[in-house]
Amino acid sequence: MKKHIVCFGDSNTHGYCADPSDCADGGIRFNEDERWTRLLQKALGEDYLVTEEGLSGRTTCFDDPIHEGLNALDYIYPCLKSHETVDLLIIMLGTNDTKDRFYASAGCIAIGMARLVKKAMDTDCWSGGKPNILVIAPPPIGEEMLSSPVAETMGSGCVAKSQKLAHYYKEQCGLMGVRFLDAGKLGCEFNHVDYMHLTKKGHASLAEALAEMVPQMV
């Protein structure tokens, strides 16, 4: 059986493209030759199965008062059970949690990530019975977002909180004994529309880094 990698995240895992001119198809989603999940599959080869589980707006553990179904804590169990057996779970979440309407500090968002990770660890889905999880702290939101079209819906506090996520995520991952990666240190480029979604080049950078790491994890 192939090594099964589940990539669980938000719009940057789904492949949302805020700048259609950056997407080969000119749409709102990068295609199969551009998304980091698909690029990772191509790099790893036929011995691996990379499954996309990205949803725009998804949070670690918060119920969104505007949009339903975005709380990852409610979905992680059926998600993992539907994809069992799982050799590696990659989680990249937190950007949406920084929205002002959730009133959560970076430290609290990291606790939400820890709750999500612990629930995943307790799910009976793992190849060999042992949980194997990589938590990725998303790149921090660019300061320019505050004057972008999404500034009103994100809120003024999200940039500062996003800049602190990697620190608190690393701390929580150390306590739980799970792997951690700071995507902010990989040079993953953001677009110049909303300054929080990956460009095609940013997707490629993330895929390249993970292609080197994943074979050592499974």
C-alpha positions as a Markdown table, in Angstrom:
| # | Residue | x | y | z |
|---|---|---|---|---|
| 1 | Met | 0.0 | 0.0 | 0.0 |
| 2 | Lys | 1.2 | 3.5 | -0.7 |
| 3 | Lys | 2.3 | 5.9 | 2.1 |
| 4 | His | -0.7 | 8.0 | 2.8 |
| 5 | Ile | -0.2 | 11.7 | 3.5 |
| 6 | Val | -3.3 | 13.8 | 4.5 |
| 7 | Cys | -2.9 | 17.6 | 4.1 |
| 8 | Phe | -5.4 | 19.3 | 6.3 |
| 9 | Gly | -5.7 | 23.1 | 6.1 |
| 10 | Asp | -7.5 | 26.2 | 5.0 |
| 11 | Ser | -7.6 | 28.2 | 1.7 |
| 12 | Asn | -3.8 | 27.9 | 1.3 |
| 13 | Thr | -4.2 | 24.1 | 1.2 |
| 14 | His | -7.3 | 24.3 | -1.0 |
| 15 | Gly | -5.3 | 26.4 | -3.4 |
| 16 | Tyr | -7.3 | 29.7 | -3.4 |
| 17 | Cys | -5.9 | 32.2 | -5.8 |
| 18 | Ala | -6.6 | 35.8 | -5.0 |
| 19 | Asp | -4.9 | 37.0 | -8.2 |
| 20 | Pro | -6.3 | 35.3 | -11.2 |
| 21 | Ser | -3.4 | 36.5 | -13.4 |
| 22 | Asp | -1.1 | 34.3 | -11.3 |
| 23 | Cys | -3.1 | 31.1 | -12.1 |
| 24 | Ala | -2.7 | 29.3 | -15.4 |
| 25 | Asp | -6.4 | 28.9 | -15.7 |
| 26 | Gly | -7.3 | 32.4 | -14.7 |
| 27 | Gly | -9.6 | 31.2 | -12.0 |
| 28 | Ile | -9.9 | 31.5 | -8.2 |
| 29 | Arg | -8.1 | 28.2 | -7.5 |
| 30 | Phe | -4.7 | 27.1 | -8.6 |
| 31 | Asn | -4.8 | 24.0 | -10.8 |
| 32 | Glu | -3.3 | 20.5 | -10.3 |
| 33 | Asp | 0.1 | 21.7 | -11.6 |
| 34 | Glu | 0.3 | 24.6 | -9.2 |
| 35 | Arg | -1.1 | 23.7 | -5.8 |
| 36 | Trp | 1.5 | 22.7 | -3.2 |
| 37 | Thr | -0.3 | 19.5 | -2.4 |
| 38 | Arg | -0.3 | 18.3 | -6.1 |
| 39 | Leu | 3.3 | 19.4 | -6.5 |
| 40 | Leu | 4.2 | 17.4 | -3.4 |
| 41 | Gln | 2.5 | 14.4 | -4.9 |
| 42 | Lys | 4.4 | 14.8 | -8.1 |
| 43 | Ala | 7.7 | 15.1 | -6.2 |
| 44 | Leu | 7.2 | 12.1 | -4.0 |
| 45 | Gly | 6.1 | 9.8 | -6.8 |
| 46 | Glu | 3.9 | 6.8 | -7.1 |
| 47 | Asp | 4.8 | 5.2 | -3.7 |
| 48 | Tyr | 2.9 | 8.0 | -2.0 |
| 49 | Leu | -0.8 | 9.1 | -1.9 |
| 50 | Val | -1.2 | 12.8 | -1.0 |
| 51 | Thr | -4.8 | 13.7 | -0.1 |
| 52 | Glu | -6.0 | 17.3 | -0.1 |
| 53 | Glu | -8.3 | 18.4 | 2.7 |
| 54 | Gly | -8.3 | 22.2 | 2.4 |
| 55 | Leu | -11.3 | 24.4 | 3.2 |
| 56 | Ser | -11.3 | 28.2 | 2.8 |
| 57 | Gly | -12.0 | 29.9 | 6.2 |
| 58 | Arg | -11.2 | 26.8 | 8.3 |
| 59 | Thr | -10.2 | 27.5 | 11.9 |
| 60 | Thr | -8.5 | 25.2 | 14.5 |
| 61 | Cys | -11.3 | 25.1 | 16.9 |
| 62 | Phe | -13.5 | 28.2 | 16.6 |
| 63 | Asp | -17.1 | 28.3 | 15.3 |
| 64 | Asp | -17.4 | 31.1 | 12.8 |
| 65 | Pro | -20.5 | 33.2 | 13.5 |
| 66 | Ile | -20.9 | 34.0 | 9.8 |
| 67 | His | -20.1 | 30.8 | 8.0 |
| 68 | Glu | -20.9 | 27.2 | 9.1 |
| 69 | Gly | -18.8 | 24.1 | 9.0 |
| 70 | Leu | -15.4 | 25.8 | 9.4 |
| 71 | Asn | -14.4 | 24.4 | 12.8 |
| 72 | Ala | -11.6 | 21.8 | 12.3 |
| 73 | Leu | -12.1 | 20.3 | 15.7 |
| 74 | Asp | -15.6 | 19.1 | 14.6 |
| 75 | Tyr | -14.3 | 17.6 | 11.3 |
| 76 | Ile | -10.9 | 16.0 | 12.1 |
| 77 | Tyr | -12.3 | 12.7 | 13.3 |
| 78 | Pro | -14.5 | 11.9 | 10.3 |
| 79 | Cys | -11.8 | 13.2 | 8.0 |
| 80 | Leu | -9.1 | 10.9 | 9.3 |
| 81 | Lys | -11.5 | 7.9 | 9.6 |
| 82 | Ser | -12.5 | 8.4 | 6.0 |
| 83 | His | -8.9 | 8.4 | 4.8 |
| 84 | Glu | -7.5 | 5.6 | 7.0 |
| 85 | Thr | -5.0 | 4.3 | 7.2 |
| 86 | Val | -2.9 | 7.5 | 7.5 |
| 87 | Asp | 0.9 | 7.5 | 7.6 |
| 88 | Leu | 1.3 | 11.3 | 8.0 |
| 89 | Leu | -1.0 | 14.1 | 8.8 |
| 90 | Ile | 0.1 | 17.6 | 7.8 |
| 91 | Ile | -1.8 | 20.4 | 9.5 |
| 92 | Met | -1.5 | 24.1 | 8.4 |
| 93 | Leu | -4.1 | 26.3 | 10.1 |
| 94 | Gly | -4.2 | 29.5 | 12.1 |
| 95 | Thr | -4.5 | 32.4 | 9.7 |
| 96 | Asn | -8.3 | 32.5 | 10.0 |
| 97 | Asp | -8.2 | 32.2 | 13.8 |
| 98 | Thr | -6.4 | 35.6 | 13.8 |
| 99 | Lys | -9.6 | 37.4 | 12.6 |
| 100 | Asp | -10.8 | 39.9 | 15.1 |
| 101 | Arg | -14.2 | 38.3 | 15.4 |
| 102 | Phe | -12.7 | 35.3 | 17.3 |
| 103 | Tyr | -11.1 | 37.5 | 20.0 |
| 104 | Ala | -8.2 | 35.0 | 20.3 |
| 105 | Ser | -4.6 | 35.8 | 21.1 |
| 106 | Ala | -1.8 | 34.0 | 19.4 |
| 107 | Gly | -1.3 | 32.0 | 22.5 |
| 108 | Cys | -4.9 | 30.9 | 22.6 |
| 109 | Ile | -4.8 | 30.0 | 18.9 |
| 110 | Ala | -1.9 | 27.7 | 19.6 |
| 111 | Ile | -3.9 | 26.1 | 22.4 |
| 112 | Gly | -6.7 | 25.5 | 19.8 |
| 113 | Met | -4.1 | 23.9 | 17.6 |
| 114 | Ala | -3.0 | 21.7 | 20.4 |
| 115 | Arg | -6.6 | 20.6 | 21.0 |
| 116 | Leu | -6.9 | 19.7 | 17.4 |
| 117 | Val | -3.6 | 17.7 | 17.3 |
| 118 | Lys | -4.6 | 15.8 | 20.5 |
| 119 | Lys | -7.9 | 14.8 | 18.9 |
| 120 | Ala | -6.1 | 13.7 | 15.8 |
| 121 | Met | -3.6 | 11.7 | 17.8 |
| 122 | Asp | -6.5 | 9.9 | 19.6 |
| 123 | Thr | -8.2 | 8.9 | 16.4 |
| 124 | Asp | -7.9 | 5.3 | 15.4 |
| 125 | Cys | -6.6 | 5.8 | 11.9 |
| 126 | Trp | -2.9 | 5.5 | 12.0 |
| 127 | Ser | -0.7 | 3.1 | 10.0 |
| 128 | Gly | 1.0 | 0.9 | 12.5 |
| 129 | Gly | -1.1 | 2.5 | 15.3 |
| 130 | Lys | 1.2 | 5.3 | 16.0 |
| 131 | Pro | 0.2 | 9.0 | 15.3 |
| 132 | Asn | 2.5 | 10.9 | 13.0 |
| 133 | Ile | 1.8 | 14.6 | 12.7 |
| 134 | Leu | 3.5 | 17.7 | 11.2 |
| 135 | Val | 2.2 | 21.1 | 12.3 |
| 136 | Ile | 3.0 | 23.9 | 9.9 |
| 137 | Ala | 2.8 | 27.5 | 11.2 |
| 138 | Pro | 1.5 | 29.5 | 8.2 |
| 139 | Pro | 3.6 | 32.5 | 7.0 |
| 140 | Pro | 2.6 | 35.7 | 8.9 |
| 141 | Ile | 0.1 | 37.9 | 7.2 |
| 142 | Gly | 1.7 | 40.9 | 5.4 |
| 143 | Glu | 1.3 | 44.4 | 6.9 |
| 144 | Glu | -0.1 | 45.6 | 3.6 |
| 145 | Met | -3.2 | 43.5 | 4.2 |
| 146 | Leu | -4.4 | 46.3 | 6.5 |
| 147 | Ser | -5.1 | 48.5 | 3.5 |
| 148 | Ser | -6.3 | 45.7 | 1.2 |
| 149 | Pro | -9.9 | 44.8 | 0.3 |
| 150 | Val | -10.1 | 42.2 | 3.1 |
| 151 | Ala | -9.0 | 44.4 | 5.9 |
| 152 | Glu | -12.5 | 45.0 | 7.2 |
| 153 | Thr | -13.4 | 41.3 | 7.5 |
| 154 | Met | -10.0 | 40.3 | 8.9 |
| 155 | Gly | -9.6 | 43.1 | 11.4 |
| 156 | Ser | -6.8 | 45.2 | 12.6 |
| 157 | Gly | -5.3 | 42.8 | 15.0 |
| 158 | Cys | -4.7 | 39.8 | 12.8 |
| 159 | Val | -1.3 | 40.8 | 11.4 |
| 160 | Ala | 0.4 | 41.1 | 14.9 |
| 161 | Lys | -1.2 | 37.8 | 16.0 |
| 162 | Ser | -0.1 | 35.9 | 12.9 |
| 163 | Gln | 3.5 | 37.1 | 13.5 |
| 164 | Lys | 3.5 | 35.3 | 16.9 |
| 165 | Leu | 1.9 | 32.0 | 15.8 |
| 166 | Ala | 5.1 | 30.2 | 15.0 |
| 167 | His | 6.6 | 30.8 | 18.4 |
| 168 | Tyr | 3.5 | 29.5 | 20.2 |
| 169 | Tyr | 3.0 | 26.6 | 17.8 |
| 170 | Lys | 6.6 | 25.4 | 18.3 |
| 171 | Glu | 6.1 | 25.6 | 22.0 |
| 172 | Gln | 2.9 | 23.5 | 21.9 |
| 173 | Cys | 4.4 | 21.0 | 19.5 |
| 174 | Gly | 7.3 | 20.5 | 21.8 |
| 175 | Leu | 5.0 | 19.7 | 24.6 |
| 176 | Met | 3.0 | 17.2 | 22.5 |
| 177 | Gly | 6.0 | 15.6 | 20.8 |
| 178 | Val | 4.9 | 16.3 | 17.3 |
| 179 | Arg | 6.9 | 17.7 | 14.4 |
| 180 | Phe | 6.9 | 21.5 | 13.6 |
| 181 | Leu | 7.7 | 23.6 | 10.6 |
| 182 | Asp | 7.7 | 27.4 | 10.3 |
| 183 | Ala | 6.6 | 28.2 | 6.8 |
| 184 | Gly | 7.5 | 31.8 | 7.4 |
| 185 | Lys | 11.1 | 30.8 | 7.1 |
| 186 | Leu | 10.8 | 29.1 | 3.8 |
| 187 | Gly | 10.3 | 32.2 | 1.7 |
| 188 | Cys | 6.8 | 31.2 | 0.7 |
| 189 | Glu | 5.6 | 34.2 | -1.3 |
| 190 | Phe | 2.2 | 35.9 | -0.7 |
| 191 | Asn | 0.3 | 37.7 | -3.4 |
| 192 | His | -0.1 | 41.5 | -3.5 |
| 193 | Val | -3.9 | 41.5 | -3.4 |
| 194 | Asp | -4.7 | 40.3 | 0.2 |
| 195 | Tyr | -1.1 | 39.5 | 1.4 |
| 196 | Met | -2.1 | 36.3 | 3.0 |
| 197 | His | -2.6 | 33.8 | 0.2 |
| 198 | Leu | 0.3 | 32.0 | -1.5 |
| 199 | Thr | 1.3 | 32.8 | -5.0 |
| 200 | Lys | 2.1 | 30.1 | -7.5 |
| 201 | Lys | 5.8 | 30.6 | -6.5 |
| 202 | Gly | 4.8 | 30.3 | -2.8 |
| 203 | His | 3.1 | 27.0 | -3.4 |
| 204 | Ala | 6.2 | 25.7 | -5.2 |
| 205 | Ser | 8.4 | 26.7 | -2.3 |
| 206 | Leu | 6.3 | 24.9 | 0.3 |
| 207 | Ala | 6.1 | 21.8 | -1.9 |
| 208 | Glu | 9.8 | 21.7 | -2.4 |
| 209 | Ala | 10.6 | 22.0 | 1.3 |
| 210 | Leu | 8.1 | 19.3 | 2.2 |
| 211 | Ala | 9.3 | 16.9 | -0.6 |
| 212 | Glu | 12.6 | 16.8 | 1.2 |
| 213 | Met | 11.1 | 16.4 | 4.7 |
| 214 | Val | 8.3 | 13.9 | 4.2 |
| 215 | Pro | 10.3 | 10.8 | 3.1 |
| 216 | Gln | 12.2 | 11.1 | 6.4 |
| 217 | Met | 8.9 | 11.1 | 8.4 |
| 218 | Val | 7.2 | 8.0 | 7.1 |
